[in-house]
Amino acid sequence: MAVKGSKSTALRSANRRVPVPAEALAMEGPGAEEAPSMAAYPGLANQGTTCCLNSLLQCLFFTPQFRHAILSCEDLEESSLVTQLRKVFVALQTAQGPVTTSAITRCLGLRNVHQQQDVLEFFQTLLTRMAAERAELGQLFQMTTEHVIRCEECGEETRQEEERLFLMVPATQVDGGPLCSVAESVQALFREEQVTGDNQYYCEHSHKGLLRAGDEYDGQQRVQMSCGHAVDPGNLTAWCRSLMDQGHFKLYCPAVVDEDKCGAEWPYSEVRRCAVLSDTEQREFEQKLALMAAKLYCDYKECPRCKSLVERKDLTTIRVFCIICTNYEFCWQCLRAWKGAGKPSDRCDNVGCRDPSLDTLASCVTKDLPGSEIQGCPSIRACPTCGMLIEHKEKCKYIVCSRCHVEFCFACLDLAQVCQAAKSGAWFKWCAKPLAPRQRHIPVWSRHILPDTSDIC
């Protein structure tokens, strides 16, 4: 229901400090490797219009935790951003004149140093690249925010967590007055906000504004959807926006009939027509839906060097070649420059390169499957078709994957039809095959080929 409500954002976890070796901490002592005084500080040479990059690097240099974390890193290959950043930091403590940043701009792929750049984009690129080479560096700035939307009608709350490396804080108050300090700006960012008018969200639990079969007509104009339920255009827009904010790119009807949800999927073309979207709303909707669908169905990631999108053609290997960069291969899993020979499917030779999903599969608790005689089954499985991790919470042993929509047996990991055909009678109590052990590999999903079950009775 599109009702007045409130939304707020909260910082769930503070920044985590990276463990720094004792010898690096000793640099803070008198006479040790401290940041130079302003009188002796050499500064950075401007290559053209790299003043934004220079100011960012100097801010990071004068942040003690970050400076010591960089100085304590061992040199990697010359193409490593961390290596070049370490050289610049060392030079800032020892050089007699301005220090050049040409090696850093080459690592970042900045070809035109005479073109003005945005400092926030530089900051995001630097952190992403450094975290890809040294995961602990990204943790210096990493935080988790929680976005909460609360309905004033029924009190229902929707919560969504998001990992962040930085915060964008407002510079003015709601009434237009100035914010005089960073602390005030941060407080303004996390202040609870009332959402009304076109900014309202649709509350799935109250269903105000949705006309269902048998409801008394209240005089409000509505449009009938393909599922048979009617909703006014404003509430339709608000409901679809709330679905997308929760990460859903399939739009469905929230009506409840006889205690069961309708759940009928609405084609986007129907939503676009019935919601009477403005040009701005249409662009916003289509961009969000396309990005979410691509993330689910397309196998692409950002190249850690040039930041361009790369699609993995061979799904059996994690060794990927970027066609934009020159002779650059990276690991699809840890997003660092490739190390090792051959093309393994599980890890490269970089330290710490491991799929976290394997740790989840190895450490999850076991449970007895309801409605069956199967005991000690892992509570989390990777879908045998697409590899998506699924946790078993209730009901029987047959699960329909929300990603590839293939039904499989949670116990033996066969397709549901195969499992049922192999066991005549009482197939819901146990399987013809023994209980499948914990999975040690994540299945690779060929998105264009689904399992052929046409020959199964």
Helices and strands as residue ranges (DSSP letters): E 2-3, E 5-13, H 22-25, G 26-28, H 51-61, H 64-71, H 81-94, H 102-107, H 119-133, H 135-138, E 143-151, E 157-164, H 182-189, E 193-195, G 197-199, E 201-202, E 210-211, E 223-224, E 230-231, H 233-245, E 251-252, E 256-257, E 260-261, E 265-266, H 268-274, H 279-297, E 300-302, E 309-311, E 319-322, E 328-331, H 356-363, E 366-367, E 377-378, E 380-382, E 389-391, E 398-400, E 407-409, H 416-422
